[in-house]
Amino acid sequence: MNKRKKKGFFITLEGPDGSGKSTQSLLLARYLKRKGYKVVRTREPGGTSIAEALRRIILNPKNRISKVTEVLLYEAGRAQHTSELILPALQKGKTVICERYTDATLAYQGYGRKLDIRMVKELNRIASSGLKPDLTILLDLDVREGLDRARKVSRGRMDRMERESIRFHERVRKGYLEIASREPGRVKLIKVKETPEKTHLEVVKVIEKLVK
């Protein structure tokens, strides 16, 4: 994890559905702001007007989307998001916290949809302009527990991806764990705790090594 010339880092939060990425993103942003960092919070799919429009298409349960179309929609959103928001923010010395990035596509479309891993990696490279996170926090929990949490948060209105089968979500989790095992320097695995506050304390332990 290399420090940039300017003060700021690119941090991503990953994990299965219901792992609490949005909450941890908010708590982490508050923590870093107290440390004096200028922070930009964003998410994928989304983050810009074009990418948010694609998000609505991708996650709408009424849409029947082929797996190839799906991965290309995700990558199109990422290309716009990276060039319009993430890279400019980093160039200004800001710290960017992003809920999901290239690892999510590898886990969901590569492992979950069983698309060719090499193809997904190449699409990720193109869409991200080769940008890699300085640090990735992987929030891990049991698939069924995560989906139960997602169902409660959405009050039963689960999106197209959340509605996929348990087997699909198990493959996604397996993919995430394999990514973490292959890149231990960048990807830090954190088991989701009983409360968001306890999970945040674990996140802070990891972040302190980056921002000290």
Rosetta silent file (secondary structure, phi, psi, omega in degrees, C-alpha in Angstrom):
SEQUENCE: MNKRKKKGFFITLEGPDGSGKSTQSLLLARYLKRKGYKVVRTREPGGTSIAEALRRIILNPKNRISKVTEVLLYEAGRAQHTSELILPALQKGKTVICERYTDATLAYQGYGRKLDIRMVKELNRIASSGLKPDLTILLDLDVREGLDRARKVSRGRMDRMERESIRFHERVRKGYLEIASREPGRVKLIKVKETPEKTHLEVVKVIEKLVK
SCORE:     score description
SCORE:     0.000 S_00000001
   1 L     0.000  103.741 -175.631    0.000    0.000    0.000 S_00000001
   2 L   -93.312  134.903  175.312    1.885    3.009   -1.265 S_00000001
   3 L   -72.451  144.222  177.845    1.232    6.521   -0.047 S_00000001
   4 L   -83.227  167.498  179.108    0.467    9.046   -2.739 S_00000001
   5 L   -61.751  -38.075  178.120    2.429   12.271   -3.172 S_00000001
   6 L   -97.669  160.789 -178.716   -0.585   14.150   -1.837 S_00000001
   7 L   -71.530  117.155  179.345   -2.405   13.359    1.367 S_00000001
   8 L   155.548  150.039 -178.479   -5.135   10.883    0.580 S_00000001
   9 L  -135.671  160.816  173.764   -5.903    7.218    0.025 S_00000001
  10 E  -109.306  110.188 -176.805   -8.279    5.064   -1.985 S_00000001
  11 E  -116.710  130.290  177.682  -10.081    2.727    0.402 S_00000001
  12 E  -115.757  147.891  175.639  -12.725    0.213   -0.657 S_00000001
  13 E  -113.755  123.999 -178.190  -15.243   -1.687    1.435 S_00000001
  14 E  -125.406  166.818  176.847  -16.261   -5.091    0.139 S_00000001
  15 L   151.615  163.698  178.378  -18.362   -7.979    1.344 S_00000001
  16 L   -62.115  166.324  177.441  -21.468  -10.072    0.735 S_00000001
  17 L   -59.114  137.186  178.372  -24.906   -8.485    0.775 S_00000001
  18 L    84.686    9.901 -177.483  -25.945   -7.413    4.259 S_00000001
  19 L   -84.137   -6.185  174.407  -22.404   -7.129    5.624 S_00000001
  20 L    91.053   29.190 -177.465  -22.858   -3.485    6.622 S_00000001
  21 H   -61.960  -42.596 -177.780  -20.669   -1.691    4.092 S_00000001
  22 H   -63.765  -43.400  179.225  -22.708    1.525    4.063 S_00000001
  23 H   -64.095  -44.919 -179.757  -22.661    1.834    7.841 S_00000001
  24 H   -67.631  -32.602  175.690  -18.931    1.140    8.037 S_00000001
  25 H   -62.078  -44.709  179.606  -18.293    3.625    5.225 S_00000001
  26 H   -64.221  -46.807 -179.274  -20.072    6.337    7.207 S_00000001
  27 H   -64.670  -39.411  179.496  -18.282    5.507   10.462 S_00000001
  28 H   -67.332  -39.993  178.603  -14.910    5.353    8.722 S_00000001
  29 H   -60.960  -43.899  178.373  -15.487    8.689    6.995 S_00000001
  30 H   -61.651  -42.352 -179.844  -16.250   10.332   10.342 S_00000001
  31 H   -61.864  -47.713 -177.697  -13.120    8.802   11.866 S_00000001
  32 H   -68.592  -34.078  177.239  -10.853    9.985    9.048 S_00000001
  33 H   -64.371  -38.008  176.849  -12.361   13.477    9.037 S_00000001
  34 H   -65.186  -26.196  178.440  -11.515   13.757   12.725 S_00000001
  35 L   -82.473   -4.037  178.012   -7.960   12.817   11.748 S_00000001
  36 L    98.660    7.889  179.444   -7.845   15.757    9.343 S_00000001
  37 L   -86.801  144.696  170.772   -8.484   13.963    6.068 S_00000001
  38 L   -87.745  119.560 -169.702  -10.718   15.357    3.344 S_00000001
  39 E  -116.785  137.878  172.876  -13.033   12.451    2.599 S_00000001
  40 E  -118.163  122.245  175.568  -15.259   11.556   -0.327 S_00000001
  41 E   -98.603  136.543  178.578  -17.771    8.735    0.183 S_00000001
  42 E  -150.990 -177.680 -176.938  -19.097    6.947   -2.862 S_00000001
  43 E  -152.810  163.769  171.957  -20.423    3.591   -4.018 S_00000001
  44 L  -133.201  145.890  -10.521  -20.684    1.148   -6.889 S_00000001
  45 L   -65.814  146.648  179.539  -22.637    0.756   -8.934 S_00000001
  46 L   132.322 -158.872  177.757  -23.235    4.504   -8.797 S_00000001
  47 L   101.166  -27.364  175.772  -21.390    7.580   -7.624 S_00000001
  48 L  -135.545  167.652 -176.301  -22.186    9.808  -10.608 S_00000001
  49 H   -60.450  -42.454  179.445  -25.422   10.627  -12.413 S_00000001
  50 H   -67.268  -45.584 -179.300  -24.671    8.264  -15.303 S_00000001
  51 H   -65.872  -34.250  176.976  -23.479    5.460  -13.038 S_00000001
  52 H   -68.126  -35.032  176.469  -26.523    5.877  -10.767 S_00000001
  53 H   -64.237  -40.780  177.122  -28.786    5.555  -13.825 S_00000001
  54 H   -66.872  -35.694  177.752  -27.011    2.310  -14.692 S_00000001
  55 H   -58.025  -44.332 -179.103  -27.405    1.181  -11.067 S_00000001
  56 H   -62.637  -36.609  177.807  -31.170    1.500  -11.339 S_00000001
  57 H   -68.662  -47.612 -176.185  -31.155   -0.649  -14.465 S_00000001
  58 H   -62.312  -43.724 -171.302  -28.838   -3.294  -13.004 S_00000001
  59 H   -92.756   -5.798  179.305  -30.605   -3.703   -9.659 S_00000001
  60 L   -68.045  117.440 -177.942  -34.234   -3.458  -10.799 S_00000001
  61 L   -60.651  -20.661 -178.637  -35.777   -6.908  -10.128 S_00000001
  62 L   -76.388  -17.359 -176.865  -38.084   -6.463  -13.125 S_00000001
  63 L   -86.415  129.830  174.477  -35.161   -6.427  -15.559 S_00000001
  64 L   -98.723  110.763 -172.743  -33.998   -9.679  -17.124 S_00000001
  65 L  -122.330  129.957  177.252  -30.318   -9.130  -17.878 S_00000001
  66 L   -68.752  157.184 -175.939  -27.867  -11.630  -19.356 S_00000001
  67 H   -66.083  -30.423  177.270  -24.681  -12.182  -17.372 S_00000001
  68 H   -72.142  -43.933  176.224  -22.515  -10.648  -20.109 S_00000001
  69 H   -58.479  -42.492 -178.470  -24.761   -7.590  -20.350 S_00000001
  70 H   -58.562  -50.261 -177.917  -24.643   -7.348  -16.562 S_00000001
  71 H   -65.214  -35.256  179.060  -20.858   -7.277  -16.296 S_00000001
  72 H   -69.981  -34.036  175.916  -20.597   -4.724  -19.110 S_00000001
  73 H   -66.023  -44.049  176.851  -23.140   -2.466  -17.395 S_00000001
  74 H   -59.072  -45.318 -177.345  -21.155   -2.655  -14.159 S_00000001
  75 H   -69.320  -34.728  177.049  -17.926   -1.854  -15.993 S_00000001
  76 H   -63.060  -44.274  176.914  -19.501    1.024  -17.921 S_00000001
  77 H   -61.970  -40.013  179.997  -20.619    2.560  -14.652 S_00000001
  78 H   -65.391  -41.654 -179.604  -17.162    2.034  -13.176 S_00000001
  79 H   -59.014  -44.576  179.622  -15.413    3.686  -16.104 S_00000001
  80 H   -68.199  -44.138 -179.088  -17.556    6.809  -15.702 S_00000001
  81 H   -60.438  -45.667 -178.199  -17.326    6.753  -11.907 S_00000001
  82 H   -65.462  -46.832 -175.931  -13.544    6.398  -11.905 S_00000001
  83 H   -74.210  -33.987 -175.437  -12.861    9.115  -14.464 S_00000001
  84 H   -86.765  -34.291 -173.038  -15.471   11.593  -13.238 S_00000001
  85 H  -119.793  -54.634 -170.716  -15.227   11.243   -9.467 S_00000001
  86 H   -66.288  -55.024 -177.874  -12.576    8.927   -8.022 S_00000001
  87 H   -61.418  -44.647  177.751   -9.459    9.967   -9.932 S_00000001
  88 H   -60.038  -38.876  179.467  -10.141   13.727   -9.694 S_00000001
  89 H   -65.086  -44.688  179.112  -10.702   13.419   -5.933 S_00000001
  90 H   -63.644  -38.037  179.546   -7.466   11.476   -5.429 S_00000001
  91 H   -66.075  -23.601  177.306   -5.561   13.982   -7.549 S_00000001
  92 L   -88.929    3.949  178.231   -6.781   16.719   -5.206 S_00000001
  93 L    84.835   12.606  179.968   -5.363   14.823   -2.247 S_00000001
  94 L   -85.937  155.607  173.656   -8.700   13.613   -0.925 S_00000001
  95 E   -93.830  128.290 -179.429   -9.318   10.197    0.581 S_00000001
  96 E  -106.910  125.978  174.529  -11.960    8.231   -1.285 S_00000001
  97 E  -110.141  117.472 -175.677  -14.024    5.583    0.494 S_00000001
  98 E  -120.309  126.473  173.864  -15.915    3.443   -1.993 S_00000001
  99 E   -80.631  107.923 -177.321  -18.500    0.768   -1.222 S_00000001
 100 L    74.819  142.667  173.331  -17.575   -1.966   -3.718 S_00000001
 101 L  -154.917 -139.908 -173.071  -15.143   -1.683   -6.600 S_00000001
 102 H   -62.010  -32.341  179.185  -13.345   -4.126   -8.903 S_00000001
 103 H   -61.453  -33.949  179.892  -13.239   -6.931   -6.320 S_00000001
 104 H   -64.266  -41.756  179.550  -17.035   -6.964   -6.266 S_00000001
 105 H   -65.727  -38.948  177.805  -17.209   -7.590  -10.007 S_00000001
 106 H   -64.310  -42.488 -178.603  -14.691  -10.386   -9.693 S_00000001
 107 H   -71.343  -47.272 -175.115  -16.652  -11.960   -6.826 S_00000001
 108 H   -79.578  -48.844 -176.492  -20.176  -11.498   -8.208 S_00000001
 109 H   -88.090  -34.462  177.710  -19.710  -11.812  -11.952 S_00000001
 110 H   -74.398  -59.822 -178.686  -16.557  -13.948  -11.977 S_00000001
 111 H   -81.989  -46.099 -177.594  -17.302  -16.376   -9.160 S_00000001
 112 H   -66.181  -51.300 -178.976  -21.049  -15.852   -8.767 S_00000001
 113 L   -86.827   -8.503  179.708  -22.017  -15.821  -12.456 S_00000001
 114 L    64.757   32.842  172.509  -19.116  -18.103  -13.422 S_00000001
 115 L   -76.103  159.473 -179.346  -17.837  -15.755  -16.119 S_00000001
 116 L   -58.630  122.409 -176.089  -14.244  -16.185  -17.255 S_00000001
 117 H   -61.536  -41.917 -179.571  -12.052  -14.783  -14.482 S_00000001
 118 H   -63.460  -37.852  178.288   -9.364  -13.526  -16.849 S_00000001
 119 H   -64.519  -44.885 -179.454  -11.972  -11.663  -18.888 S_00000001
 120 H   -62.417  -42.188  178.683  -13.436  -10.024  -15.779 S_00000001
 121 H   -61.845  -39.834  179.807   -9.980   -8.963  -14.595 S_00000001
 122 H   -68.479  -41.141  176.500   -9.231   -7.406  -17.975 S_00000001
 123 H   -62.726  -40.229  176.604  -12.565   -5.561  -18.019 S_00000001
 124 H   -59.733  -44.564 -178.543  -11.826   -4.342  -14.492 S_00000001
 125 H   -61.979  -43.305 -179.182   -8.420   -3.064  -15.584 S_00000001
 126 H   -66.519  -49.071 -175.217   -9.873   -1.167  -18.529 S_00000001
 127 H   -66.691  -32.393 -177.717  -12.816    0.342  -16.638 S_00000001
 128 L   -90.403   -0.435 -174.201  -10.701    1.404  -13.645 S_00000001
 129 L    56.707   29.875  178.877   -7.875    2.816  -15.792 S_00000001
 130 L    79.374    5.205 -179.187   -5.626    0.460  -13.842 S_00000001
 131 L   -71.745  133.759  175.518   -6.480    2.074  -10.497 S_00000001
 132 L  -124.487  145.343  178.385   -6.169   -0.193   -7.462 S_00000001
 133 L   -63.947  147.788  171.348   -7.222    0.545   -3.885 S_00000001
 134 L   -71.247  -32.479 -178.665   -4.547    1.332   -1.324 S_00000001
 135 E  -151.535  137.994  175.067   -6.579   -0.733    1.114 S_00000001
 136 E  -123.582  124.121  175.181   -9.617   -2.986    0.873 S_00000001
 137 E   -95.815  116.941  178.335  -11.667   -3.897    3.935 S_00000001
 138 E  -101.451  109.847  179.344  -13.490   -7.188    3.361 S_00000001
 139 E   -88.763  117.234 -173.686  -16.431   -7.529    5.746 S_00000001
 140 E  -115.236  139.292  174.187  -17.283  -11.207    6.052 S_00000001
 141 L  -158.925  167.580  178.895  -20.292  -12.981    7.508 S_00000001
 142 L   -58.436  138.533 -176.086  -22.492  -16.009    6.924 S_00000001
 143 H   -58.853  -47.631 -177.994  -24.467  -15.722    3.682 S_00000001
 144 H   -64.263  -39.981  177.642  -27.870  -16.454    5.205 S_00000001
 145 H   -62.772  -42.283  179.634  -27.268  -14.006    8.030 S_00000001
 146 H   -62.739  -43.975 -179.896  -26.246  -11.350    5.530 S_00000001
 147 H   -67.373  -34.536  175.446  -29.327  -11.848    3.376 S_00000001
 148 H   -63.187  -41.695  177.934  -31.543  -11.714    6.467 S_00000001
 149 H   -64.445  -44.096 -179.852  -29.954   -8.377    7.359 S_00000001
 150 H   -61.930  -37.929  179.865  -30.388   -7.096    3.806 S_00000001
 151 H   -65.522  -40.160  179.465  -34.042   -8.128    3.868 S_00000001
 152 H   -68.064  -42.762 -179.678  -34.647   -6.224    7.105 S_00000001
 153 H   -62.981  -41.181 -177.953  -32.860   -3.091    5.877 S_00000001
 154 L   -86.034   -1.297 -177.386  -34.818   -3.085    2.611 S_00000001
 155 L    54.564   41.350  176.458  -38.041   -4.031    4.416 S_00000001
 156 L    87.421   -8.880 -178.618  -38.469   -6.935    2.049 S_00000001
 157 L   -93.443   70.601 -176.300  -37.816   -4.906   -1.119 S_00000001
 158 L   -77.814  147.151 -177.525  -34.643   -6.723   -2.115 S_00000001
 159 L   -81.358 -179.968 -173.555  -32.861   -5.813   -5.345 S_00000001
 160 L   -61.449  -37.852 -179.997  -32.153   -8.078   -8.308 S_00000001
 161 L   -74.886  -40.817  179.479  -28.779   -9.251   -6.987 S_00000001
 162 L   -62.976  -26.280 -178.537  -29.963   -9.799   -3.425 S_00000001
 163 L   -81.287   -1.528  178.747  -32.728  -12.041   -4.786 S_00000001
 164 L   -65.758  165.821 -175.620  -30.252  -14.497   -6.285 S_00000001
 165 L   -66.896  160.890  176.159  -30.031  -18.046   -4.901 S_00000001
 166 H   -59.586  -40.465  179.915  -28.154  -19.045   -1.770 S_00000001
 167 H   -59.989  -41.003  177.594  -25.757  -21.035   -3.960 S_00000001
 168 H   -59.658  -49.323 -177.761  -24.973  -17.904   -5.961 S_00000001
 169 H   -66.950  -30.502  175.425  -24.238  -15.914   -2.813 S_00000001
 170 H   -66.511  -38.966  177.536  -22.106  -18.757   -1.434 S_00000001
 171 H   -65.557  -38.305  177.872  -19.986  -18.632   -4.595 S_00000001
 172 H   -61.493  -47.810 -179.899  -19.658  -14.867   -4.184 S_00000001
 173 H   -61.317  -43.070  177.778  -18.450  -15.242   -0.611 S_00000001
 174 H   -58.897  -41.633  178.679  -15.995  -17.944   -1.665 S_00000001
 175 H   -60.947  -45.527  178.493  -14.704  -15.602   -4.356 S_00000001
 176 H   -59.259  -44.588 -178.139  -14.155  -12.810   -1.863 S_00000001
 177 H   -65.536  -34.976  177.062  -12.268  -15.114    0.498 S_00000001
 178 H   -67.983  -40.405  177.220  -10.041  -16.315   -2.343 S_00000001
 179 H   -59.800  -44.683 -179.516   -9.279  -12.720   -3.328 S_00000001
 180 H   -62.992  -39.586 -178.569   -8.325  -11.953    0.281 S_00000001
 181 H   -69.914  -28.352 -178.761   -6.054  -14.992    0.508 S_00000001
 182 H   -85.255  -23.504 -178.904   -4.263  -14.026   -2.717 S_00000001
 183 L  -129.814   61.724 -176.813   -3.761  -10.354   -1.813 S_00000001
 184 L   -64.555  -22.057  179.084   -3.238  -10.229    1.961 S_00000001
 185 L   -70.567  -35.504 -178.374   -1.236   -7.015    1.712 S_00000001
 186 L   -96.711  -40.821 -173.445   -4.135   -5.046    0.258 S_00000001
 187 E   -98.177  119.986  179.846   -7.230   -6.951    1.390 S_00000001
 188 E  -110.037  120.239 -176.936   -7.881   -7.135    5.119 S_00000001
 189 E   -85.265  127.214  177.668  -10.520   -9.600    6.266 S_00000001
 190 E  -128.205  123.999  176.626  -12.765   -8.520    9.130 S_00000001
 191 E   -76.055  130.394 -179.702  -15.467  -10.725   10.583 S_00000001
 192 L   -64.837  130.448 -177.405  -18.679   -8.764   11.109 S_00000001
 193 L   -92.462 -175.969 -175.966  -19.360   -8.345   14.836 S_00000001
 194 L   -65.599  -31.991 -179.349  -22.570   -8.193   16.866 S_00000001
 195 L  -130.633  155.383  176.831  -22.877   -4.423   16.474 S_00000001
 196 H   -58.252  -34.999 -178.182  -21.682   -1.892   13.871 S_00000001
 197 H   -64.794  -40.732  179.081  -19.657   -0.147   16.579 S_00000001
 198 H   -68.267  -38.192  176.731  -17.676   -3.307   17.378 S_00000001
 199 H   -64.533  -40.704  179.767  -17.022   -3.920   13.694 S_00000001
 200 H   -59.582  -38.847  178.893  -15.884   -0.301   13.339 S_00000001
 201 H   -60.705  -37.097  177.412  -13.295   -0.805   16.077 S_00000001
 202 H   -69.424  -37.904  177.456  -11.805   -3.642   14.027 S_00000001
 203 H   -62.805  -43.376 -179.215  -11.801   -1.444   10.928 S_00000001
 204 H   -60.466  -39.265  178.991   -9.992    1.304   12.833 S_00000001
 205 H   -57.942  -39.041  179.525   -7.246   -1.124   13.880 S_00000001
 206 H   -73.819  -43.584 -176.934   -6.550   -1.800   10.211 S_00000001
 207 H   -64.318  -36.006 -178.132   -6.870    1.835    9.124 S_00000001
 208 H   -58.475  -30.345  179.228   -4.459    3.073   11.792 S_00000001
 209 H   -71.850  -25.506 -179.349   -1.657    1.155   10.088 S_00000001
 210 H   -85.004  -38.977 -171.400   -2.370    3.023    6.847 S_00000001
 211 H   -99.565   -0.169 -177.329   -2.804    6.550    8.173 S_00000001
 212 L   -64.328    0.000    0.000   -0.198    6.623   10.969 S_00000001
